[in-house]
Amino acid sequence: MTYQHQYSDGTSIDLPLGKVVCVGRNYAEHARELNNPVPSEPLLFIKPATSVVPLAEGFRLPTGRGAVHYETEIALLIGAPLSGTVSPADAAGAIAGIGLALDLTLRELQDQLKAKGHPWERAKAFDAACPLSHFVRLEQAPALNAMPLQLTINGELRQQGTSADMITPIIALLQHIAGVFTLLPGDVVITGTPAGVGVLNPGDELELSIPGVLQQVTRVRD
């Protein structure tokens, strides 16, 4: 399954698929549910382009590697370079679209790596670790500081939150990332997950949504 950036109306977006910049523990309640400290600044890591698959087409879980957890996130498609010190207006102007992503995590492996003080990539950056939706244009989306997010699995509500609960809000987050490393057109930023993460199983039916704006139904393939 090959991923291509596009808008929800089917319009292709002429941008390459770049890196996925992820933000850990950007919702305090999620940090607490995993018994992690709440960070004092954004906790960044990267998934490669090879981790991205189309959310709409369903996805398979890696086998023999322990439990795979779902983490539902608001995704930002970057449409203009951001590097160094950028203004709030420049950060907002670089957002080419708003979407939905799953940050799939090999949780047992991640816990083992954290205990040893090792990087997380083995648990976060595997192939198909980032199912990603299509995007809506920024003007179609709710206010960036009040954007709702939810996930149901097999008809049961599992995650629900809003960008208002983020420790580092979306614009400030883009400014921070740009000061650490350059964001390029086609890159995607996924902005953290609310509480309620858990284990995925083959056959699970998922519905991710930014209510009233973007909805994506998908499933875990057998």
ZIGIPE-V338053 format. One record per backbone hydrogen bond with DSSP energy under -1.0 kcal/mol. NH is the residue of the N-H (numbers start at 0). CO is the residue of the C=O. Records with the same first field share a line. If there is no record, write none. Layout:
BEGIN
NH=CO / CO
END
This chain:
BEGIN
6=10
7=134
9=6
12=4
14=12
17=185
19=46
20=187
21=44
23=42
30=26
31=27
32=28
33=29
34=31
35=30
44=21
46=19
50=47
51=48
52=129
54=131
57=54
58=218
68=104
69=197
72=100
74=98
75=188
76=96
77=186
78=93
81=182
83=177
90=86
91=87
92=88
94=91
95=76
97=135
98=74
100=72
101=130
102=70
103=101 / 128
104=68
105=122
106=66 / 104
109=105
110=106
111=107
112=108
113=109
114=110
115=111
116=113
117=112
122=119
124=120
128=125
129=50
131=52
132=99
134=5
135=97
139=136
140=137
145=142
148=160
149=208
150=158
151=206
152=155
153=204
155=152
157=150
158=150
160=148
162=146
164=161
165=162
166=25
172=168
173=169
174=170
175=171
176=172
177=173
178=174
179=176
180=176
182=81
185=77
186=183
187=18
188=75
189=20
190=73
199=67
202=219
203=200
205=217
206=151
207=215
208=149
209=213
212=209
213=209
215=207
217=205
219=203
220=58
END
